[in-house]
Amino acid sequence: MQLAPALPSGTGDQLDLVRRVDVRADLAGISVPTLVVITTADPLISPALQRH
């Protein structure tokens, strides 16, 4: 796994939020057309995990 040489400020706060918030139960309630975008060069989350 490769990481960026320097992580952007706020990365720690973002990771903390990801650990605490689970919105999976809310996803079934989305009733409008939705475009889901994944990144191919995210240094923190691989495309495989984004599809999970």
mmCIF file of the C-alpha atoms, coordinates in Angstrom:
data_MODEL
# 
_entry.id   MODEL 
# 
loop_
_atom_site.group_PDB 
_atom_site.id 
_atom_site.type_symbol 
_atom_site.label_atom_id 
_atom_site.label_alt_id 
_atom_site.label_comp_id 
_atom_site.label_asym_id 
_atom_site.label_entity_id 
_atom_site.label_seq_id 
_atom_site.pdbx_PDB_ins_code 
_atom_site.Cartn_x 
_atom_site.Cartn_y 
_atom_site.Cartn_z 
_atom_site.occupancy 
_atom_site.B_iso_or_equiv 
_atom_site.pdbx_formal_charge 
_atom_site.auth_seq_id 
_atom_site.auth_comp_id 
_atom_site.auth_asym_id 
_atom_site.auth_atom_id 
_atom_site.pdbx_PDB_model_num 
ATOM 1  C CA . MET A 1 1  ? 0.000   0.000  0.000  1.00 0.00 ? 1  MET A CA 1 
ATOM 2  C CA . GLN A 1 2  ? 1.295   3.447  -0.856 1.00 0.00 ? 2  GLN A CA 1 
ATOM 3  C CA . LEU A 1 3  ? 0.470   6.628  1.037  1.00 0.00 ? 3  LEU A CA 1 
ATOM 4  C CA . ALA A 1 4  ? 0.910   10.229 0.017  1.00 0.00 ? 4  ALA A CA 1 
ATOM 5  C CA . PRO A 1 5  ? 4.227   11.738 1.198  1.00 0.00 ? 5  PRO A CA 1 
ATOM 6  C CA . ALA A 1 6  ? 2.325   14.230 3.380  1.00 0.00 ? 6  ALA A CA 1 
ATOM 7  C CA . LEU A 1 7  ? -1.252  13.811 4.518  1.00 0.00 ? 7  LEU A CA 1 
ATOM 8  C CA . PRO A 1 8  ? -3.502  16.865 4.201  1.00 0.00 ? 8  PRO A CA 1 
ATOM 9  C CA . SER A 1 9  ? -4.456  18.721 7.353  1.00 0.00 ? 9  SER A CA 1 
ATOM 10 C CA . GLY A 1 10 ? -7.723  17.416 8.769  1.00 0.00 ? 10 GLY A CA 1 
ATOM 11 C CA . THR A 1 11 ? -7.019  13.822 7.744  1.00 0.00 ? 11 THR A CA 1 
ATOM 12 C CA . GLY A 1 12 ? -7.080  12.652 11.359 1.00 0.00 ? 12 GLY A CA 1 
ATOM 13 C CA . ASP A 1 13 ? -10.449 14.311 11.955 1.00 0.00 ? 13 ASP A CA 1 
ATOM 14 C CA . GLN A 1 14 ? -11.852 12.733 8.785  1.00 0.00 ? 14 GLN A CA 1 
ATOM 15 C CA . LEU A 1 15 ? -10.665 9.272  9.811  1.00 0.00 ? 15 LEU A CA 1 
ATOM 16 C CA . ASP A 1 16 ? -12.188 9.737  13.261 1.00 0.00 ? 16 ASP A CA 1 
ATOM 17 C CA . LEU A 1 17 ? -15.525 10.622 11.645 1.00 0.00 ? 17 LEU A CA 1 
ATOM 18 C CA . VAL A 1 18 ? -15.400 7.556  9.391  1.00 0.00 ? 18 VAL A CA 1 
ATOM 19 C CA . ARG A 1 19 ? -14.834 5.328  12.423 1.00 0.00 ? 19 ARG A CA 1 
ATOM 20 C CA . ARG A 1 20 ? -17.832 6.762  14.303 1.00 0.00 ? 20 ARG A CA 1 
ATOM 21 C CA . VAL A 1 21 ? -20.500 7.228  11.623 1.00 0.00 ? 21 VAL A CA 1 
ATOM 22 C CA . ASP A 1 22 ? -22.356 4.378  9.932  1.00 0.00 ? 22 ASP A CA 1 
ATOM 23 C CA . VAL A 1 23 ? -24.916 5.470  7.329  1.00 0.00 ? 23 VAL A CA 1 
ATOM 24 C CA . ARG A 1 24 ? -25.555 2.079  5.736  1.00 0.00 ? 24 ARG A CA 1 
ATOM 25 C CA . ALA A 1 25 ? -29.077 1.855  7.200  1.00 0.00 ? 25 ALA A CA 1 
ATOM 26 C CA . ASP A 1 26 ? -29.915 5.221  5.606  1.00 0.00 ? 26 ASP A CA 1 
ATOM 27 C CA . LEU A 1 27 ? -28.910 4.138  2.102  1.00 0.00 ? 27 LEU A CA 1 
ATOM 28 C CA . ALA A 1 28 ? -32.103 2.159  1.480  1.00 0.00 ? 28 ALA A CA 1 
ATOM 29 C CA . GLY A 1 29 ? -34.103 5.356  2.001  1.00 0.00 ? 29 GLY A CA 1 
ATOM 30 C CA . ILE A 1 30 ? -32.494 7.197  -0.916 1.00 0.00 ? 30 ILE A CA 1 
ATOM 31 C CA . SER A 1 31 ? -35.204 7.424  -3.541 1.00 0.00 ? 31 SER A CA 1 
ATOM 32 C CA . VAL A 1 32 ? -33.657 9.762  -6.093 1.00 0.00 ? 32 VAL A CA 1 
ATOM 33 C CA . PRO A 1 33 ? -31.214 8.993  -8.895 1.00 0.00 ? 33 PRO A CA 1 
ATOM 34 C CA . THR A 1 34 ? -27.774 8.787  -7.333 1.00 0.00 ? 34 THR A CA 1 
ATOM 35 C CA . LEU A 1 35 ? -24.325 8.922  -8.872 1.00 0.00 ? 35 LEU A CA 1 
ATOM 36 C CA . VAL A 1 36 ? -21.649 7.158  -6.845 1.00 0.00 ? 36 VAL A CA 1 
ATOM 37 C CA . VAL A 1 37 ? -18.106 8.208  -7.638 1.00 0.00 ? 37 VAL A CA 1 
ATOM 38 C CA . ILE A 1 38 ? -14.998 6.361  -6.541 1.00 0.00 ? 38 ILE A CA 1 
ATOM 39 C CA . THR A 1 39 ? -11.456 7.575  -6.911 1.00 0.00 ? 39 THR A CA 1 
ATOM 40 C CA . THR A 1 40 ? -8.650  5.610  -8.510 1.00 0.00 ? 40 THR A CA 1 
ATOM 41 C CA . ALA A 1 41 ? -5.760  7.466  -6.901 1.00 0.00 ? 41 ALA A CA 1 
ATOM 42 C CA . ASP A 1 42 ? -6.947  7.993  -3.324 1.00 0.00 ? 42 ASP A CA 1 
ATOM 43 C CA . PRO A 1 43 ? -3.886  7.486  -1.112 1.00 0.00 ? 43 PRO A CA 1 
ATOM 44 C CA . LEU A 1 44 ? -6.007  6.399  1.875  1.00 0.00 ? 44 LEU A CA 1 
ATOM 45 C CA . ILE A 1 45 ? -8.781  4.181  0.466  1.00 0.00 ? 45 ILE A CA 1 
ATOM 46 C CA . SER A 1 46 ? -8.321  1.721  -2.363 1.00 0.00 ? 46 SER A CA 1 
ATOM 47 C CA . PRO A 1 47 ? -10.988 1.423  -5.115 1.00 0.00 ? 47 PRO A CA 1 
ATOM 48 C CA . ALA A 1 48 ? -11.798 -2.094 -3.881 1.00 0.00 ? 48 ALA A CA 1 
ATOM 49 C CA . LEU A 1 49 ? -12.735 -0.778 -0.437 1.00 0.00 ? 49 LEU A CA 1 
ATOM 50 C CA . GLN A 1 50 ? -14.746 2.066  -1.958 1.00 0.00 ? 50 GLN A CA 1 
ATOM 51 C CA . ARG A 1 51 ? -16.908 -0.475 -3.779 1.00 0.00 ? 51 ARG A CA 1 
ATOM 52 C CA . HIS A 1 52 ? -17.531 -2.423 -0.551 1.00 0.00 ? 52 HIS A CA 1 
# 
